[in-house]
Every structure is written in C-alpha cells, then in structure tokens.
Amino acid sequence: MSKLLFAAVSEVREIAQGYDARDLGDDAMAHRWRAWWRQGYSDLGVNGIILRAYPVIRATPAGAWIDTDATRKATKQPREEGAPALAWTKGNGHKTRWVSNTSGAAWAKTSREAAIYSLAVRLDRWATNIAREARRAKQAADVMAELRPDLARFAEHANWSLCSAGE
C-alpha cells in the first residue's frame, strides 16, 4: 500500500504556495518571492514548484531588506469574524537579507512570475554544470580503463551509472 501512495505522490505536478501565501499579491513593497523545487519523500525526485513569500522589513529605492525566517500565522481564532486574518510573525532567528529590485542575482524576486523565471534560469545553470561534470566523469572513466586495465570494472560501472542517470 505504501508503494501505491508514494507512486501517487510522485506524479503530482503543481505550483504550491508556501506558508499561506495564496492570498498575497505581487506587492514588491510588502513582500518578495522565491521559487524552490518541490521534492517528494525519500528519493522520488522533483514533483513540483514551491513559491514562498518573504516580508519586506524595509524598502529602499534600490531594493529591500527581507526577513527570511518569518512565517504567516492566524491572528484570530477560527470562530472569530474575519478569521484567519493572517499576519507575518518574526522567526526565532530573525534572519534578514538584502535583495535588489533590478539585479538578476537577487535571492528573492519582486513577483511570482519573476521568481519562477529565476528558477528556470537556475535549472538551466544546474543542468549545464551536471552535463559538464558528466563529460569529465566519462573522460576520467576512459582514462582509468586505458591506463589501468585491472581496474576497468570501475570505469565500466561509472559509464553504466552515467548512462542510467539520463533515463
């Protein structure tokens, strides 16, 4: 039964809003956005995208200071009118981070769309780095097999691992 549950979870493809951020708009003066890869349990891989909002502590013309440790919590009980009335609360560490309004290297972006675009750019860089390392590993396996035929089984296993990773 657990295999069936995990198989169903691994098929999920969605963009999730973290920390009750579904009702937040793209107000760059109030909060900034960062996108992350959503991963399944165990080794099921990536199965979606998580968007997380961070409150702006202080805005400047060039960017903003955000609280990376803050969460949104209900300020009213469920039975009260206007519930849940979510508000930002400081985290235990109260970590702050500077983010630019215009830099492509900003850690958190001014809108959801900019955060997802940033994630796509990070994916491209990640894949480029992996491809470069895979080429180096293939070359190293070839050199090992040629220079040390007695250790060729390790080179064969390395090549097999590289080929099976692409599936």
Secondary structure as GFF3:
##gff-version 3
##sequence-region A 1 167
A	DSSP	alpha_helix	2	10	.	.	.	ID=ss1
A	DSSP	beta_strand	14	17	.	.	.	ID=ss2
A	DSSP	beta_strand	31	39	.	.	.	ID=ss3
A	DSSP	beta_strand	46	59	.	.	.	ID=ss4
A	DSSP	beta_strand	63	67	.	.	.	ID=ss5
A	DSSP	beta_strand	71	74	.	.	.	ID=ss6
A	DSSP	beta_strand	86	89	.	.	.	ID=ss7
A	DSSP	beta_strand	96	100	.	.	.	ID=ss8
A	DSSP	alpha_helix	112	147	.	.	.	ID=ss9
A	DSSP	three_ten_helix	149	151	.	.	.	ID=ss10
A	DSSP	alpha_helix	152	165	.	.	.	ID=ss11
###
